[in-house]
């Protein structure tokens, strides 16, 4: 019996490394100029500061994949600031960089850029068709790359924002979040922030409002400007 148990343990152990999460965008997520840009736009910096930080990064010798992802964040920043004109300008630039991504880019890079672009356009316009397209892209991206931090986070958010009748599930989102929490080594500052917000949202939807607020407190130590955080806090207050 003891030999059988040892044998079974030996079979299980090799599985664990497969479940570890990875970050294929770690070069970008550790770039000082990209991080400086995020610090401005995700802490509610003004337009002048944002455009200066943006120009410094976008004029670097970085790939079109990386430039398209920077534009994605600019679109969201200007949309949250209520400046749809500049959001549209950056959405157009994001499309240009996305279209210019070379064939040599990995499948993951191309598909993340595609999902980001559709997601950014939906965030700006609110068009239902774009939301449905983005949901499908995100779902399939996670299906093919389940152990990548970014696709996993986006799938968790998709499940949380989608109504249950359309396939949303707080329970499934929590499963992803809990799996990630056991393997956060190597996660970027940006993705860790997103992880905390996703966890806070899932806890809020599970009526665990105090725990949700605690996650948001931790998230706001990283970035302080996020409309989603304000919405979750309002939901927690109403829940009590």
Residue pairs with C-beta under 8 A, 6 or more apart in sequence:
18 147
19 147
19 179
19 183
20 147
20 183
20 185
21 147
21 148
21 149
21 152
21 180
21 183
21 184
21 186
21 187
22 147
22 148
22 149
22 186
23 29
23 148
23 149
23 150
23 186
23 187
23 188
23 191
24 106
24 108
24 109
24 148
25 69
25 112
25 150
25 188
26 186
26 188
28 34
28 62
28 66
28 69
29 35
29 188
29 189
29 190
29 191
30 188
31 57
31 62
31 66
33 53
33 56
33 57
33 60
34 57
34 66
34 70
35 189
36 53
36 56
36 57
37 50
37 53
37 54
37 56
37 57
37 70
37 73
38 73
38 189
38 190
38 223
39 45
39 53
39 223
40 49
40 50
40 53
41 50
41 53
41 73
41 74
41 77
41 225
42 73
42 77
42 193
42 223
42 224
42 225
42 226
43 223
43 224
43 225
44 224
44 225
45 53
47 81
47 83
47 86
50 74
50 77
54 70
54 74
57 70
58 67
58 70
63 101
63 105
64 97
64 98
64 100
64 101
64 102
64 105
65 97
65 101
65 105
65 109
65 110
65 112
65 113
67 97
68 94
68 97
68 98
68 101
68 113
68 116
68 117
69 112
69 113
69 116
71 90
71 91
71 93
71 94
71 97
71 120
72 94
72 116
72 117
72 119
72 120
74 87
74 90
74 94
75 87
75 90
75 91
75 94
75 120
75 123
75 124
76 87
76 120
76 123
77 87
78 84
78 86
78 87
78 90
79 87
79 123
79 124
80 225
80 226
80 227
84 124
87 124
88 124
91 117
91 120
91 121
91 124
94 116
94 117
94 120
95 117
97 113
98 113
98 114
98 116
98 117
101 109
101 110
101 113
107 144
108 145
108 148
108 151
111 137
111 141
111 144
112 141
112 150
112 151
114 137
115 134
115 137
115 138
115 141
115 154
118 130
118 133
118 134
118 137
119 134
119 138
121 127
121 130
122 130
122 131
122 133
122 134
135 158
135 162
138 151
138 154
138 155
138 158
139 155
139 158
141 151
141 154
141 155
142 151
142 152
142 154
142 155
145 151
146 152
149 180
149 187
149 188
149 191
149 195
150 191
152 176
152 179
152 180
153 180
153 191
153 194
153 195
153 198
155 173
155 176
156 173
156 176
156 177
156 180
156 198
156 202
157 173
157 194
157 198
157 201
158 168
159 167
159 168
159 169
159 170
159 172
159 173
159 176
160 168
160 170
160 173
160 198
160 201
160 202
160 205
161 168
162 168
170 202
170 205
170 206
173 198
173 202
174 202
174 206
177 195
177 198
177 199
177 202
180 187
180 195
181 195
181 199
184 192
184 195
187 195
189 222
192 222
193 219
193 222
193 223
196 215
196 216
196 218
196 219
196 222
197 215
197 216
197 219
197 226
197 228
197 229
197 232
199 215
200 212
200 213
200 215
200 216
200 219
200 229
200 232
201 212
201 228
201 232
203 209
203 211
203 212
203 215
204 212
204 232
204 235
204 236
204 239
207 239
209 235
209 236
209 237
209 239
209 240
210 236
212 232
212 236
213 233
213 236
216 229
216 232
216 233
219 226
219 229
220 229
